[in-house]
Amino acid sequence: MQHSAGVTRPISIMAERNNASWIQAVSSFCASPQSFLSNITTEDFLDGLLKDLTSEAIQEQTKVLMLSLLEEFPNHLCPDQRSGEDTSEVLMNMLKATVKSGKNVPLRCHLLLAIETVLITTDNFNIDCRVAQEFASMLMHIIADVNDIKQGPVNRPVRATACECLRELETCCPGFLSERLETFYYMHQQEMTYIHQSYTMLYTVALKNAVYLLAQRENPPNGTLKTMLTSNKNFFWKATDNSRELRPTSGEQAVLVASKRETKELKSVLSCLLEDSFLLTPICQNTMFWQITQLVSMIRTVSPGIFKSQLIRLFGTMDVSFFHSVLQMKAVFTDSLFTAEDEHFLLQRLVVMTQHPLLGISVKLFYLDCLLHFPENRPLNSNPGENLPVLLTVQMTSSLFPNVFNDGCTMLSRQNLLSMLYLENEGFQSEKGIGFLFDHLLSLYKMVHRNGNREITSTFFRAVYLFVRYFNNCDKYMDNLMNTLLELYGSRSSLAPYFINLINESQVLLEFHSWPFSLSSALQKQVVRLPVEMLNLGNLGWHLQILARVAQEHTVTQKRTVSFLKQVCLHSGICQQGDWRSGNAILSVCKNLLQHQQLDSTFMLLADLLQYLMHHFEDIDIQDHARLYYVLLTNVSIDKLTKMLTMSPAESQSKARSLSSIMTQSENSSTFLTIHNAQSTILQLCLIPKVASEFPVSSEDPVSMSLIKNHFLDEYYEQLTGQRSRLTMKYHLAYKGDINPTHQKLFCIALQFELTDESSFEPLDGVTVPCLILDREPTVVAVKLVPKAKDPRPSVIRVSATYSTQDGFTHRTSLEPLQMMFPDLFLPLPSPPSWLTNARAHLFDRLWLALQPDKTNQCEESTFCCDMSENALYSVARSYFSDFVLFYNANEYKIGIYLPPRCHILMQVIGKENIAQFVIRTDNWNLLPFLNSHLLTITSQRAL
């Protein structure tokens, strides 16, 4: 099979079969399974994976990493039932052959998880699958070793994993363990170690599902419940056949009528479980309470009062899991367990918790959401969406007013809740509250008006949307709000996308309200009144976006828009400059005007504008599009015009050619002018790895060393401030996947880069590649980045490409994003090229002293230690830090790293007695988490 250059790595990895290659293969597979498997068949990769899992040359930790692929991507590796059964059988044989020792415990645990995952996801967990029966029996055999009597404490994690596997099987196949309840109850009672929690959770889930299955039967005879509680038979394999139909959900109603004697025995079991709940973690307690809540709701002869003793402690807790348990019980049992006083107390408690200073933002938001979905005892509204409880009053929520010191999510959540509350309540307090909310909007406006950051700007427009949603009938506030928005746009036209989004969403929300149309008309008037001489290419683009959006409003007259565009073309010099982006923005407005219902009123003006663009705009592409629009305007009726301009690219070829049939050029010229979306991604950028170099040889440089003064730091940082360091990343532009013959030669490939975090780097310039041919070597593409963030951090760059094919068509596609990892930001310490080794080492020593942490700076010192031999440490230093080692002697390294625009990381590394110690100093403590993660990654890949 022939592959283009740069895409044969998976084949080579399979050939090498060593720890390093498998670590890299797992990482590549997790990043993009479809892309990885496009270069190697699934069968070959799975065969190699299973074969190397049994190889003694592969380390245990690498095997665990390999098994994670089967745990996370079973459907990719085992696409059918047969491959799933074969894979699980191989894993079972491997598990049987694994020596039961403490060293192999992680591997055995992951083998259990992998077997279970493959069996379930490939629909092989049934009575017809021998491996499934054998696996279920093995799990029971493992958990039967209660209190580690046979295997010892070293086997305890394996038992815990086996319990979780059985619980997962029971969850996927409800009732599978329903005939083994007595066995599980005995294990739950006898287990005295910390994994008592696992046995308890397993029994609870099995008990609830068993009761549910019993409730599904019609008129079960007396004593059935008792028989079920004391059953000790085999697995109930029939449950696996009906798992989908019998899977219980919270919304289903199933009732079981049991005798008093049976109910008494069940109460005894439930009381025992609830007493043991104190031994479980909060999350597990929440799970147990929910299982028992569903069970009690099915057996009406068991009173919900069984939970009363638990509610006493749950009411006063700060743990979110416990509070969630209370709300779940309340949603199921309502006034049969909770009184009106309990309901009032819970609401007060929720209001307090939404602003508790010791709770995190996410927890506070959860409590705010609980107020909007509070399970009332007697709800007045059956709408499952957001509803306010009847007992929630304006006075109770007076402390929840949003303010500018809250984070954005908290502000919006509080505003949403209070808006609903004021809308449902009338009176002076509500009117006053609406005024306060509007004042809050004005406070956000002032922050945005003063060049607020992206987060506060987004929060402001979302807050505006919420205010419009709830108070669109308050004319005095809506008029003031519109004036405020117009003033904001006048000062910051770059916010045009936010205004367009606000108009779009407001129209969807207020289908018959005039406010969105009024805002559109007001923005249009504000733009067209601007003097042409005050416009520049920067703000003109934003204004044209607004006009293009307003041109979609059929109730807004467009004469002033066309007149404004004509004045811009005549007097601003935009046609002479020939900027393609500006010309295309003008044509976007013209395209929307061509579809306007009042086109007759602007016909002559629009025709003059298009003719002027045809003859005076210094860009051939803009001229061609203007000529096309002019021909359409003067030759096609309005109804047909709208259909043509909104035609989908996927429609038939005969319809696509109808545009060009009215032109004087060739039949397909209009198609050539269109940029088509590529049906699949055929290009990729592959990072060119750096080659590790040898460490520099020590060399005397007394002249350069004399230039490094004792108080050199200020001069050094002044030098950094005066320069703009560039990070240059080199990639191979290569083909990807199966290539259509018409795409084996590409021309004029324009790569565009878009930053997901614009605060990290300056805007990136595009890169143009003249051609790319399938059989030739891939082209090298250099991406140059200028960092501007105060704290350098990893980032992601979106990549798109526009290219032409041999048949003359132009296509556009998106490539896989470029991952800017933390090591990609590393540069050597800035120093004159003439400096030799000792001078750079002396620079390191001076910087080390200057980066001494104290209360007046952001410097920090940290230590990182790991198990590593001297040879492994040398390999790490040479592989990852060869360009940054300033001093090397035996097992001691001095490493200096510069992260533009002006941050440093210094490391003194010493290897001794199979321990590597990294002493780190930096002038920006925010970099330490990224560095620690990087060191953990590179050191974990090296063995002693």
Order of alpha helices (4+ residues) and beta strands (2+ residues): alpha-alpha-alpha-alpha-alpha-alpha-alpha-alpha-alpha-alpha-alpha-alpha-alpha-alpha-alpha-alpha-alpha-alpha-alpha-alpha-alpha-alpha-alpha-alpha-alpha-alpha-alpha-alpha-alpha-alpha-alpha-alpha-alpha-alpha-alpha-alpha-beta-beta-alpha-alpha-beta-beta-beta-beta-beta-beta-beta-alpha-beta-alpha-beta-beta-beta-beta-alpha
